[in-house]
């Protein structure tokens, strides 16, 4: 009987161990080339501002993840279907909130309008809505969020007629330099990194129009079975914010971009 009990105990421990391992299966998260937030460095290491913050959060939360490179639009769809568990660098929108839970914010993002050097005074815009009655064509990147005002305005055909959607900042830069668009929307960190990377200092300038500034979050698919992940991530963000880690990472990347 004692041997039988011992065997049953071993089997029980094995089942508990197996259950524990299965519960700790890596979470899937997508990424796409978004310099300097997500990219491969010269050593082919996946790095970037968002990657460094995200990895710190995952480590603090005692979670594990696997990365898959894929376009942002497809990534959002996979979050919706449950084929992907997490998405970093995400802005909040009511549409996305229907299929994803949001962490507390871990950084802020600002979007500005960039034009050719010397063209600021010739592009007369005080607010986004002014585009409707203007001759200007503005470039944006497909799948990205540009604030509540933009979300409302894009519903109007007259506003959409002044918007040109492309895949990435490289396309917008080419279109601007060729004179096919009058400016494009992008966050200053990305723009500064792009200018430094391709040594294009003095080619562009920031228009004074306000586009938007808002918080950035981690999205968690509502299809994810483990409902403790959101709490773990939120607690990790709180800890890293309190001990100064988030500020340190952001400051390090900001200094790096200014150094070029």
Buried (B, 14 or more C-beta within 10 A) or exposed (E): EEEEEEEEEEEEEEEEEEEEEEEEEEBBBBBBEBBBBBBBEEEEEEBBBBBBBBBBBBEBBEBEBEBBEBBBEBBBBBBBEBBBBBBBBBBBBEEBEEBBBBBBBBBEBEBBBBBBEEBBEEBEBEEBBEBBEBEBBBBBBEBBBBBEBBBEBBEEEEBBEBBBBBBBBEBBBEBBEEEEBBBBBBBBBBBBBBBBEEEBEEBBBBBEBBBBEBBBBBBBBBBBEBEEBBEBBBBBBEBBBEEEBBEEBBEEBBEEBEEE
